[in-house]
């Protein structure tokens, strides 16, 4: 059985002591494609380095709503330069992760500006986007309606919110499911999974964060896709092998791999 982890952060400092060993273990386990997602200028650069070093790793470039500073206009300029520099690099597959996060109630207008500008980058350079949204669901949807993305994209680690999933699907986006689907306190998880059509379903770890049960609280890595797939298969009344194959093919389709 092969897996595609469509969103993780292998550049994170939590992997600094054993990154090469973990990457080998991930591949040997059956995760034969994965995306190390950019979230800041430096994080995007590190993701590109990993993608260039390993055949089965791909990368995205972007500024997340939690990872820009007061000089965000300059950071956006540098992000666009990085996209241009890698325009012919087939290992770069999307602009992301980008979006809105109002959890800490900071810089909402700046967040919107940074989000919209990176949507413009995606359209200008013909990429899909990877969306982060937290406590800003309808605002995110409103921006996507006002500024359509030509190549659509993915709601990464999608919150268990039926309105978000419904509107996201209407707009043509994929929905990516992570470790919280396995959490015992995820009361809406089964309804959330049943709401997502198979042709729009993706899986991810968002590692090193959000380890699924039975490894919750430990450092996460892409091998834990197994537990996510098993839970989705249970909720969909399917075999894990089917879910793994469907999500694998879906990821290759949206990212043009």
C-alpha positions, 0 to 999 in steps of 0.5 A: 500500500502506497501513501501520499502525504499531501502536507507536512513540514519536514523542515521543522526543527523537531526533525533536526536530530534525525531528519535523514533517518526519518525520511528514509523510514517514511519512504520505506514504510510506503509513503512514496510521495509527500509535500513539504509545505512552505509557510514562511520565506525561510520555511519555503526555502528549506522545503525547496531544498528538501524537494531538490534533494529527494525524488519523492518530496515536493514543495510549496511556497507561501506565507501563512497567516501566522508567519509574516511580520510588520514588513510583510510587503517586503516578504511578499516581494521575496516570496514572489521572487522565490516563485519566479526563481523556481518557475521551471522547477517541477518539484514546486507544486503550489502556492501555500500554505496561505489563508486566514487565522483569527484564533489570536485575533491579530492583524486581520486586514494584513492577513487578508491582504497577504492572502489575496496577494498570494492568490494573485501569485497563484493565478499569475504563475499558474499554481493551485493554492493550499489553504490554512483557515482557522476561526475565519471560515466564512471570511476565507470563503468570501475571499475565494469567491471574490478572487477565484483561483484558476487552478483551485487547490486544497483546504489543508487540515480542514476543520470539521465544519459542514459549511466550510466543506460544503462551500469549499466543494462548491468552489471546486476545492479538495478537502484534506483530512489530518490526525484530528479525524482519529481523535476521540473528542472529534464529534463531527468527524464521521459526518465530515468524512461522509460529506466529502466525495471520494474524488475530492478527498486528500490525506495529510499529517501536518507533521510534526504536529497533530499526531493521530491516535494512538500516537497523539501527543508524540512527534508526528511523521508521515508513517501515521497516515496509516491511522488516518486512512484506517479511520476514514475507511471505517467511516466510509465503509471501505478498505484502507487500501482503497482510501490510500489509492484514491487519495494518492491519485487525487493528490497527483491530480491536483498537484500535476505530478 
